[in-house]
Amino acid sequence: MSAARHVVVVGAGLAGTLTAVHLARLGHRVDVYERLPDPRETARAGGRSINLGLSQRGIAALAEVGVLADVLRVAVPMRGRVVHRHGGQLAFQPYGTAEDQVLRSVLREDLGDALLTEAVSHPEVRVHFGVRLTALDRGGHDRRPVCRFTDAQGVELVTESDLVVGADGAFSATRAHLVRGLPADLHQKALPWGYKEFAIPAGRPGDLRCAPDALHVWPGDDGLVVAHPNINGSLTATAFLPLSGPGSIAELTTEAAVRELFDTKFPDVRDLVPDVVEQFLSHPTGHLVTVRVSPWQHEGRVVLVGDAAHAVYPFYGQGMNSALEDCSLLRRCLVGPDWAAGLREFERLRKPHTDVLADLSEENFDELRAKVASPLFLARKKADLLLSRLFPGRWVPLYTMISHTDTPYADALRRASRQKAALGWAGSLAALGAVVTGLAAARRGRRRGGRGRC
């Protein structure tokens, strides 16, 4: 273990507080700076926080620091997704082949509270709310980094540290300062869709339309609604829609327009949520981005984690899980005294996998909108699950590897590609065998026919 050092973490969200816990446990002094007010002292505003789906990676990261039990007490198991077809029919698609292959729906605020409580329980951790990062001197191998923050009254705070961890989200100020003036690659891709959140009240017992142990999906090419269950039986729903054009969020500014949207595209949502129009109009619009950046770190003095390093679209449910997984790996890379080498290793080990996750998340957007109700998609899904039951451990669906194991993302994709290729070869061989069998049968038939004529 390296000697005690001073670390500044920018951002007191999920990745920031978990990083603080890890570094405090290594014996380091940690100051966390957050631009928002202390959530323990302010009312929850709601309106743009998509519920989180906790999977195996996140579960392992929370268990590592001893907060999993607290989180599971306020989480709801999701055993699969319920697809709501336009005619009112429901289809259940399980997430896995085993009883324990479930996701957990948890409110972002509940998970954040658990991690913040754990962080501040360490005397080495101090959290400063209501301050914004305004400048960062990255430092170098022989010079410590310096951060400048400004509070709500305009008072400037200056702090020097041994390491700065940027955990300040998809629109990270730390990242902007890190790459400024460096030969860096920064790619930010905005999805031309936004989202609005609304609440679905708890349904009657046995009402499958509001089943409390599943993710609910209303698919559509030009609109998508996803709803996560809450511990009180309600659902937190998110409507994803184009930002511009016909039927877009830009045009949904009146009660009549919003009512027509739900009546035509999601009619049973209106039945479940009588005030959906009012909720839709009163809640802010959220935006979705994918971020790829290189480098993630600078000379052992600055490093990015979570969305600051690799924001992804939420459609694979792995953004939060991958961020928590980052924190665990970062701790292992900083156990030794050479933090510059440790941060380089962190980026080398992690970035290829988060790049793959970004691609998978974008592809799953198309799946949720256009494929989950497709008979061909359902047939392939059933075949995948059947093969995994017939050949346990040898055939593992991609979704299972991503959500129910800690197999690195790129490794999971490579294995799934090999399985798909093997299935293709098997299908080709089966088809060839059928053709050969058919030709042989026809030849035998002709011979028998010839003998009969003689």
N, C-alpha and C positions, 0 to 999 in steps of 0.2 A: 504494500500500500504506500502511496506517495505521501509526503508531508502535507499537513493541513494548508489549504490555500483558500483564497477568496474568490467566489464565483458570483457573477451577476446573471440572473435569468430574466429575460425580457418576455413578459407574458405570464399571467397567473391562471391560464386555462388548464386543460387536462395534461398536456405535455409539459407545461412549465412547472406545475406543482409536483408531478411525478418525478421530473428531473431533480427538483429541489430535494425531494425525499431521498432519492438515491445518493446524491452528492453529500447530503448531511450524514447519511449512514456511513459514507466513506471518511467522515471526519472533517469535512470542509465547511467553511462558513458561507452561507448562501443568502444573498439579497434578491428578492423577486420584485420586479416593478411591473405594475399593471395600469393601463390607461383608464379602465372602467372603475366605478366605485366598488367598494367591498360588498359582495353579494349577500353577506350575512347581515348587512345593515340596510339593504334596499329591498323593496317589493319586487317580485318577479314580474317583469313586463310581459313576457311571452310574445308570440307572434312570428318569430323567425328562427326558432331553434328546432331543427329536425330531431326527432327522437333518435336515439342511437341503438344499433343492434350489436350487442356485445357477443363476440365469438371467441373461439379458443385462444387466439393470440392475446386479446385483451384480458380474458379471464386469467391466463397465466401471468400476465404483467401485474394485475391487481393482487393476485395471490402472493406474488413475490414480496410485496410490501405489506401484506397483512390486512388489506382493506376489502378483499373480495366478499367476505361474509356480510359486511355492512351494505355493500352494493346489491348483493343478491336479495337482501330483504326488501328492497324497493324496486326490484326488477321483475319482469313478467316473462315466463318462457314462451317462445314462439317455435312451434313444432313444424311449421311449414307456412306456405302462403295460400290464402284463399283468393282465387281469381274471380272477380265479379264480371260476368259477361253482360253484354248490352241487353239481352233479353231477360235478365234477372237470374239466369242459371249460375250456380256456384261450382267451382272446381277446386279441390284441395290438392296441393302439391307438396309432399313432405320434403323437408330440408335434408334428410339423411336416411340411412338404412338401420340405424340403431336408436334405441330409446334415448340415449344421452346426446345424440346429435341434434341439439336444439340451439337456437339463438336466444338471447335475453334482451328484451326491450327495456331501456332505462332512459329516463329523462336526463338530458345533458346537465341540468342544474343539480340533480341528485348525485350524479357521478362527480361533478365538480365539487360539490360540498364535501363528499367523502375524501377526496384527494386533498382539498385545501385544509380540512381538519387534521389530516395526517401530517401534512407539511408543517403547519404551525405548531404541532405538538413537539417538534424538535427545537431545542433551544438554539441550534445553529442557524435556524431559518427565520428570516424577517421578511414580511410581505408589505409592500408599499403600494397603496391603491391611489387612483386618480392622478397618475403621473404619466406623461407621454415622452417616449424617446425622441429627441430632436437632433442629436448628433452622436456619432460614434467614431472615435479614432481607433482603428483596428489594432494598433500596436504591431509588434513584430517579435522575432525570436529573442531580442534583447530589450524589448520595451513593452510594458503592460498596456492593455487597452483602456481607454477612457470613455465613459458614457456620460452624456448630458441629458437630463430629463427636465421637463417643465410641468409644474402642477397647475391646478385649475386657476390659481391666483396669479400665475405667470412667474412664480418663483422658480429659479433654476437650481437643480440639484446636480452636482458633479461627483462621479464616483470612479475610482480606479480599481481594477481587479486583475486577477490572474487569468480569468476566462470569462467570456460573454457567451451565453447560450441564447440564441434567438428562438423563442417558442411563441411568437406573436402572430401566428396564423397565416392564412393564405395571402393577405395583403401586408406582409411583414415589413415593418420599418427597418428591422435589423438586417434583413436580406438586402434591402436597397442600399444600405450603408456598406454592407460587406462587399458587394460586387462593384461598387462605384470605383472607377479607375483601374479595375483589374481586367485581365483578358478572360472574361467570364461569359458563359452562355446562360441566358435567361429567356425562357419561353413561357408565356402565359396565354392560355387558350380559354376564352370565355364561351360557355355554351349559350347559344342564342335563345335560351329558355330561362325563365325565372320561376319562382315558386311563392305560393301563399299558403299559410297554415290555418287550419281551423280544427275545432274540437268536435268529435262525435260522442254524444252521451252514451252512458252504459246502456246496453240493450237488456231485454228480458232474458232470464235464464233459458238456455237452450236455443237462443236465436243465433243461427249460424251466420247470419249477415253481419253480426258483431262478435263473432267467436273471439273470446279473450285470450286464446293461446296461439294466435296466428298473425302474420303480417297480411294485411288486406290490400289487394291491388285492383284498380279499375283501369285496364289498359286502353290505349288508343293512339293512333298515329299522330294526332294533333292535340293530344292532351293525356295526362296521366295523373291518377290519384293513388297515393300510397298512404296507408294508415297503420301506425304501430299501437299495440295495446298498452294501457297503463294499469297500475296496480289497483285502481279503484273501479275497473271495468270499462272505463271510457277508452276512446282511441284518439290519438293525435294524428290528424290527417294532413297531408301536404299535397296541394294541387300544383303540378308542374305544367306550364303552358308556355308557348312561344312568347317572346317579349314584344314582337311587332308583327304586323300583318293581320289578316282576317282572324277573328276569334282569339286574338292575343291579349295579353295583360294590358297592353297600351289601350285597347279598345273597351276593356271591361271596367268602365268607370261609372256605370249607372246600374240601378237595381234591375232594370229590365234586361240589360245585356247579360248580367251575371246569371239571372234566373233562366234566360234562354240557354246559356251555356250548359248549366246543369240539367235542364229539362231535356236537351238534345243529346248530350254526351254522357252524362252520369245521372240518369233519372233516379236510380234507387238511392243515390246520395241525398237527394232532396227529401226522400222519405225518412232517412235516418237522421238528418240534420235540418229541422224546420227553419233554423235561422242561419243557414249556410250563406245566404246572400249578404246578410249584415256582417257576419264574421269575415267573409272574403274582402269586402270593401274596407273594413276597419283595420285590417292587418297589413303591415308593410310588405313590400316585394323583396325577396331574397334573390341573390345572384350566385351563379355556379362557375367555378374556374378550375382548370388544371394548371399546375405550376411545375415546371422542371427547371432546375438551376444547377450549374456547375461552375465553381466549386461550392461545396457546402461549408467549407471550413478555411481558416487562414492561420497558418503558422502556429498552431496550438493555442491561439488566442481567441478565436471566434468560431462558433459552430451553430448550424441550424438544425432543428428537429421538428418533427410533425409537419403540419401544413406549411410552415415557413420554408421547408425544404422540398416538399412534394405534395402539395394539395391535389386532391383527386375529386372527381364527381362522386356523389354519394350513392350511386346505383349498385355498387357491389357490397355496400355496408362495411367497408374496410378502412375508411379514412381514420376514424378514431382508433381502431384496433392496431393499425400500422403505426400510428403515432405513439401509442403506449409501448409497442414493441421496440420502437426506436430508443426509448428511454432505457429499457433493460440492456440493449446492446451498448449504448453509450456508456453506461456504468461499467460494463466489463472492459471496454476499451480504455477507460480512464483509471483502472486500478494501479497501473504502473506509474513510474515517475516521469516518463517521456510522453507528455500530453500531445505534443506535435505529431509524433508517430501514431499515438492512439487515435487522434481525430482523423488522420489520413486513413487508418485502417477502418474506422467507423464508416467513412464515406465509401471506401472500396467495397466493403462487405454489404452495404445497405442499398446504395443507389441503383444498381441494376435491377433489384427486386421491386423497388418502388416505381421505377419506370414501367415495368411490366404491369404493376397494379393499375397505373394510370390508363394503360390500354384496355385492360380488362373492365375497368369501371366505365369507360366510354362504350365498349361493346355491350355491356349489360343494360345500358340505357335503351338501346335498340331492342334488346330482348324483352324488357319489361313493357315497352310500349306496344310492340308489334308481334311478339312471338309466344308469350305465355298462354294465350288462348288458342294458338294454332294446333290443330290435330297432329301435324308432323312434328312440331316441337315436343308435344306431350308424348308422342311415341318414342322419340329419341331419349327423352328424359326417363321414361319407364325402362327402356332398354339399358340405359346406363346404370340405373339402380338394380336391375335384375342381374346384370353382369357382376356388379359389386357383391351381390349376395351369393352368386354361384362361385365366384373366385375371390373370397375375402382376403384382403391384404395384397392380392395380385392385381386386381382391377379397382381403382379408386377414382370416382368421378372428380373432375376438376373442382366443382363447387365444394365437395367434401374436403379436398386438400386445402382449399383456401380458407374455409370457414371453420372446419372442425379439427385441423391439425396446425402445427407450427412449421410445416414445410415451407421453405422460402418460396416466394411468389414465382420467381423465374423457374425454379426447379419443378414446381407444381405444373406450370404450363408446359415445360418440356416433357414431363411424364405423360400428361394428358394428350399431348400431340403424338407421342409414341403409341399410346393406347388407341387413339383414333386411327392412326396409320395401320396398326395391327388389325383393327376391326374392318378397315377397308380391304386389307389383304384377305381377311377371313371371308368377307362378303364376296370378293371377287372369286376366291377359290370355290366357295359354295355355289356361286352362279355357274362357274366353269364345270363343276361337278354335275350340276343339274343338267347343263347342256349335253355333256358327255353321256350321262345316264339316259337322257331323252333320245339322243341319236342311236345309242345302242338298242334301246327298246324299239325304236322305229325300224332299225335294221332287222331285229329278230322278228318283228311283225311282218316285214316284207318276205322274209324267208318262209315263215309259216304260211303266209298267203300263197307263195309260189308253190309250196309242196301241196297245198290243198287243190290248186288248179290242175296239178298233174294227177 
